[in-house]
Amino acid sequence: MDEKQLNLSGDVLETEKNKEGYVKDFITGKILKKTPEEERRQEIERRLVEEWGYPKDLIDIEVEIQFGSQKLGRGDVIVFRDKDSKDPNKNAYIIVEVKREHRKDGIEQLESHINATTAEFGIWYNGRDITFKRRLRKPHQFQEISRIPRYGEKFEDLEKQLMKTHLKPTFNLKIRFDEIHNYLYANEGFLKEKLFEEIIKLIFLKIVDEKTPRKEVWFWISEREYEELIKSGESKSFIQRIERLWNEAKRLYPEILDDGERLLLKPLSMAEVVRRLQEISFMKTGDDVKGVAFQTFIHENMRGDRGEFFTPQPAIELAVAMLNPDYHESIVDPACGSGRFLVWAMEHVKKRYDLDSRGVADYAKAHIAGIDINQDLVKVAKMYMVLFDDGYSNIFDENSLLPFDELVKRAKDKGVPIPAIPEPDKFEIILTNPPFGSKGKINDSRILRQFDLAHKWKFDKKKSEWIKTSKLLREQTPEILFIERCWQLLKPYGRIAIVLPNGILTNSTLGYVRQWIIDHTRILAVVSLPQETFIPYGTGTKASILFLQKLPVEKLEELNTEGYQIFMAVAEKIGYDVRGRKIFRKDEDGEIIKGENNMPMIETDIPEIIEKFSEFRRKYNLGF
């Protein structure tokens, strides 16, 4: 069989080279040394402008603060009342103090700066927590408040009903999730998994509230309610409103929330979650921002012990783009985890056909399906699908490797809609990253006897081929069984993208797996992923994405006799390093190259591989 090798080479960028160690200030445009404190300041500056609406020309940085003749230091960021003056002793309105992560000091310094100026409000921020302060009439006395007034608001306006027109998109949702997790970890006594479950409940309430047609926001807290909770730990009106929203969510989404489920966080803890999310809109926030935030949050809190790990976004984008799903094609992920392959497939079809929200929801209900053995992950996947428009009812928890008659019966008993019932020869596209490794080997003979790849195979030297025996293995790794299960689920001419450890493609003892793949599928492509792809997500396993097509027996025999082309690529740049830090593309002078919307371009060859495969697909008339 002929093979076409595509090796995309290039030097990996050095992350500390040239101007990587500097940042352009969001307000002033000055080039500043990139430090942890500076990164925090850039985040607050963007929130002040993009989320709270303050004009840039009312903001300055590193402003000297004096009390009489005594110099008190510099205010990291100062927002002025108007354009009349940038003297903090005459015109300061908000003062910001930023610290690096894990630093807890600086509150007293912030208060002294407020006392020495005309400022009414202060913000203390370290990237993992945020505090808002209001100066009271008595000297040296401050009140902790839920948020600062937006531009044009007064403190009294924090009592007014929050409306959905007030909600703004956020550029960094992950930061909010970090703030929530860190606060609750320090103030609630739950184990990590239980804490994650409670956070997810409240995040889902936020999603449900935004998706309702009413104009008012229920997922909010007034300043009076927050003050009640700070002082006594109770606020009747706040709790009643959140309970009303919780009951509405259970009524609207009974497949996600059980009727007997309760909110278990303390009232003040719920208030801390609400106040950190109430001003932003999940629905208006960019899909890429939402995707990164949920991916990271889920990965950090739900790392499993069965060999499963979460697929990085570049690998997801590569798989979906290369399979190029069409509107009419049904898609399933039999190891869907948090559902990100399915969400990205939805986004691909949405962009390809310019669908509105209703169109995406209709498409998802008719064509998207997901299964996972982890019940908690399935709940997260359902919520994730609701966030990205819908299709949640087609995702259910079950072992995808069960015998088909049992799997179908269990799905029907759970009320799974017909488009998502997992039957043989049903789906056009499969996108999946099955659990890897030896920890969770399958030893149930009922499952094993369904699969050729669960039998012992012997290598016949004379024929130079592997021969399947009638003897069943005692156990088999799930990723090998998933290859065959995916093939079983596919219609003729259906396509698979499956993430696999490189050992399956290279180990001599697994030659029988490769022979089975050749005998049963057309190999469309193999893309080798860089070593660092999965390291930030909990494993150093070197992996590739294998692209396959199921063909009628006669057609496949004809192709294997004549030989055919296989697209092969080696991805060398994934866009981040082993710590998950982004790597940016630079020109010959070391300047970071800017792309669309003047944003730094990520150093990755994934888009080039996608384009090269598109050319390959057209050249060999692959038909999708």
MOWOUR-V354089 format. One record per residue. SS is DSSP state (@ for helix, = for strand, . for the rest). PHI is phi in whole degrees, -180 to 180 (999 if undefined). NEAR is the number of other C-alpha atoms within 10 Angstrom. Layout:
# MOWOUR-V354089
ss;phi;near
SS;PHI;NEAR
SS;PHI;NEAR
This chain:
# MOWOUR-V354089
ss;phi;near
.;999;10
.;-74;9
.;-130;12
=;-108;13
=;-97;13
=;-119;16
=;-113;14
.;-92;14
.;-103;12
.;165;11
.;-76;7
.;-76;15
.;-69;17
.;-85;11
.;-69;15
.;-101;10
.;-75;11
@;52;13
@;-95;16
@;-61;17
@;-86;12
=;-130;14
=;-139;17
=;-88;13
.;-63;18
.;-65;16
.;-90;18
.;-95;12
.;82;9
.;-68;10
=;-88;12
=;-121;12
=;-66;15
.;-82;15
.;-123;13
@;-56;14
@;-65;17
@;-67;19
@;-63;19
@;-63;19
@;-65;25
@;-62;18
@;-65;17
@;-66;23
@;-59;25
@;-67;19
@;-65;16
@;-59;19
@;-85;18
@;-84;16
@;-104;20
.;-103;21
.;83;15
.;-76;20
.;-65;15
@;-60;16
@;-74;13
@;-100;19
=;-123;24
=;-142;17
=;-123;18
=;51;11
=;-92;16
=;-68;14
=;-119;20
=;-126;16
=;-121;13
.;68;9
.;-92;6
=;-88;9
=;-85;10
=;-101;15
=;109;13
=;-111;15
=;-81;22
=;-59;19
=;-142;23
=;-130;27
=;-103;26
=;-98;25
.;-64;21
.;-153;14
.;-86;10
.;-63;10
.;-156;13
.;-114;19
.;-92;15
@;-63;25
@;-79;18
@;-120;14
@;-141;19
=;-67;23
=;-122;20
=;-132;25
=;-118;28
=;-117;22
=;-118;25
=;-113;28
.;-135;21
.;-72;17
.;-56;14
.;77;10
.;-75;13
.;-110;12
.;-81;13
.;113;15
@;-65;17
@;-64;9
@;-62;15
@;-60;21
@;-63;23
@;-67;15
@;-67;26
@;-65;28
@;-59;18
.;-83;16
.;-127;20
.;-92;20
.;-63;24
.;-100;19
=;-131;27
=;-139;28
=;-126;22
=;-113;23
=;-148;25
.;-127;24
.;88;23
.;-122;20
.;-155;20
=;-142;16
=;-131;15
=;-111;17
=;-122;24
=;-126;21
=;-78;19
.;-90;12
.;-69;9
.;-74;7
.;-59;8
.;63;11
.;-120;12
=;-135;19
=;-118;12
=;-80;16
=;-121;21
.;-74;22
.;-161;23
.;-92;21
.;-63;16
.;-71;18
.;-58;14
.;93;10
.;-93;11
.;-113;11
@;-58;15
@;-62;10
@;-71;14
@;-69;19
@;-89;13
.;-73;10
.;-55;13
.;-75;20
=;-111;14
@;-66;19
@;-67;10
@;-79;15
.;-74;20
=;-120;19
.;-69;17
.;-117;23
.;-89;18
.;-148;17
@;-74;21
@;-58;19
@;-59;17
@;-63;19
@;-62;20
@;-62;16
@;-58;19
@;-63;23
@;-61;21
@;-66;13
@;-63;16
@;-69;21
@;-60;15
@;-83;9
@;-119;13
.;-120;12
.;-97;11
.;-78;16
.;-67;9
@;-55;12
@;-66;12
@;-69;13
@;-63;18
@;-59;19
@;-60;19
@;-70;18
@;-64;20
@;-61;17
@;-58;21
@;-72;20
@;-61;19
@;-66;22
@;-60;23
@;-61;25
@;-61;21
@;-61;22
@;-60;21
@;-68;22
@;-83;14
.;-74;13
.;-78;8
.;-67;11
.;-82;12
=;-82;16
.;-92;20
.;-92;23
.;-85;25
.;-156;23
.;-139;28
.;-80;21
@;-67;20
@;-63;16
@;-65;22
@;-66;23
@;-64;17
@;-60;16
@;-69;19
@;-63;15
@;-80;11
@;-123;10
.;79;15
.;-135;17
.;-154;20
@;-60;11
@;-67;12
@;-64;23
@;-64;17
@;-62;11
@;-68;14
@;-68;22
@;-64;14
@;-64;12
@;-67;18
@;-63;23
@;-66;16
@;-65;16
@;-63;22
@;-66;18
@;-71;14
@;-78;13
.;-131;18
.;-65;12
.;-75;18
.;-105;20
.;-114;19
.;-71;11
.;-61;13
.;-86;6
.;-68;11
.;-129;13
.;-86;15
.;-105;15
.;-72;18
.;-63;14
@;-53;17
@;-65;21
@;-65;17
@;-61;21
@;-63;27
@;-67;19
@;-67;22
@;-61;22
@;-68;20
@;-82;19
@;-116;22
.;-65;21
.;-90;23
=;-104;21
.;-116;20
.;-63;23
.;-68;17
.;-85;13
.;-72;16
.;-58;15
@;-61;16
@;-66;10
@;-66;17
@;-62;21
@;-61;19
@;-63;16
@;-63;19
@;-68;18
@;-58;20
@;-66;17
@;-64;17
@;-67;18
@;-59;18
@;-70;13
@;-114;15
.;-132;18
.;-65;15
.;-87;13
.;-118;10
.;-107;14
.;90;17
.;-82;19
.;-149;20
.;-90;24
.;-80;21
.;-63;17
@;-57;18
@;-59;17
@;-68;21
@;-64;22
@;-62;17
@;-62;18
@;-62;25
@;-67;23
@;-64;18
@;-72;20
@;-79;24
.;52;17
.;-60;21
.;-99;17
.;-59;17
.;-82;11
.;-87;14
.;-83;23
=;-129;30
=;-136;30
=;-121;27
.;-79;28
.;-139;26
.;-75;27
.;54;31
.;-85;28
.;88;27
@;-74;24
@;-60;27
@;-68;29
@;-63;24
@;-69;20
@;-63;23
@;-59;28
@;-64;19
@;-61;19
@;-67;20
@;-58;19
@;-72;11
@;-64;13
@;-115;13
.;51;12
.;-81;16
.;-86;11
@;-59;13
@;-65;11
@;-64;13
@;-65;23
@;-61;21
@;-64;14
@;-62;21
@;-62;27
@;-64;18
@;-92;20
@;-132;21
=;-110;27
=;-146;29
=;-148;33
=;-134;27
=;-152;23
.;-76;17
.;-88;17
@;-63;14
@;-66;15
@;-66;20
@;-64;25
@;-62;24
@;-64;22
@;-60;26
@;-62;25
@;-63;27
@;-62;24
@;-66;24
@;-62;20
@;-60;21
.;-100;23
.;117;22
.;151;23
.;98;26
@;-64;28
@;-69;22
@;-91;24
=;-114;29
=;-147;29
=;-93;22
.;-172;19
.;-83;15
.;-65;20
.;-92;22
.;-61;17
.;-54;15
@;-59;18
@;-63;10
@;-72;10
@;-64;18
@;-65;19
@;-62;13
@;-63;17
@;-63;20
@;-66;15
@;-62;9
.;-86;12
.;77;14
.;-65;19
.;-59;15
@;-54;12
@;-60;19
@;-103;26
.;-64;23
.;-83;24
.;-113;15
.;-62;15
.;56;15
.;-111;19
=;-106;27
=;-87;23
=;-136;28
=;-127;28
=;-121;27
=;-159;29
.;-131;24
.;-70;26
.;-62;26
.;-101;20
.;99;17
.;-90;14
.;-63;12
.;-110;16
.;-61;17
=;-89;18
.;-125;14
.;-78;12
@;-63;13
@;-60;10
@;-77;15
@;-60;22
.;-71;16
.;-78;17
.;-118;18
@;-57;17
@;-77;22
@;-102;25
=;-98;19
=;-77;16
=;-123;22
=;-121;13
=;-93;14
=;-91;10
.;-66;8
.;-64;6
.;-86;8
.;55;8
=;-152;14
=;-87;18
=;-119;15
=;-75;17
=;-100;11
=;-85;11
=;-84;11
=;-84;18
.;-68;16
.;-70;14
.;-159;16
=;-147;20
.;-72;18
@;-63;21
@;-63;22
@;-71;20
@;-65;21
@;-66;23
@;-58;24
@;-73;20
@;-63;19
@;-61;26
@;-61;23
@;-64;18
@;-75;21
=;-81;25
=;-73;19
=;-55;17
=;76;18
=;-71;23
=;-126;29
=;-125;28
=;-123;27
=;-131;22
=;-83;26
=;-136;24
=;-66;17
.;-62;16
@;-57;14
@;-64;18
@;-91;16
@;-129;11
.;-65;11
@;-64;10
@;-71;11
@;-103;14
@;-59;18
@;-64;20
@;-66;21
@;-65;16
@;-66;13
@;-60;17
@;-61;17
@;-64;14
@;-74;14
@;-115;19
=;-141;22
=;-90;23
=;-82;20
=;-81;23
=;-162;22
=;-133;20
=;-119;23
=;-82;21
.;-93;23
.;-63;16
@;-55;18
@;-79;22
@;-53;27
.;-104;21
@;-60;16
@;-65;17
@;-108;20
.;107;14
.;-151;15
.;-97;13
.;-60;17
.;-79;17
=;-135;21
=;-134;23
=;-107;23
=;-102;21
=;-111;24
=;-130;25
=;-133;23
=;-87;24
.;-124;19
.;-57;12
@;-55;13
@;-63;9
@;-64;12
@;-67;18
@;-62;16
@;-63;11
@;-64;15
@;-66;15
@;-73;10
@;-79;10
.;88;12
.;-151;16
.;-84;17
.;-121;19
=;-80;19
=;-132;19
=;-143;23
=;-115;19
.;-80;23
.;-108;21
.;-130;24
=;-100;23
.;105;22
=;-152;20
.;-99;19
.;-66;14
.;-98;10
.;84;14
.;-79;11
=;-65;16
.;-115;23
=;-104;20
.;-77;19
=;-130;20
.;-87;8
.;-63;6
.;-90;8
.;84;13
.;-81;14
=;-68;19
.;-82;15
=;-98;14
.;-119;11
@;-61;7
@;58;6
@;60;8
.;-92;10
=;-59;15
.;-87;17
=;-74;19
.;-82;18
=;-151;21
.;-103;18
@;-59;23
@;-60;13
@;-68;12
@;-63;22
@;-59;19
@;-66;13
@;-64;15
@;-70;21
@;-59;17
@;-63;12
@;-61;18
@;-62;17
@;-71;11
@;-61;9
.;-101;10
.;50;9
.;-74;12
.;86;7
.;-146;14
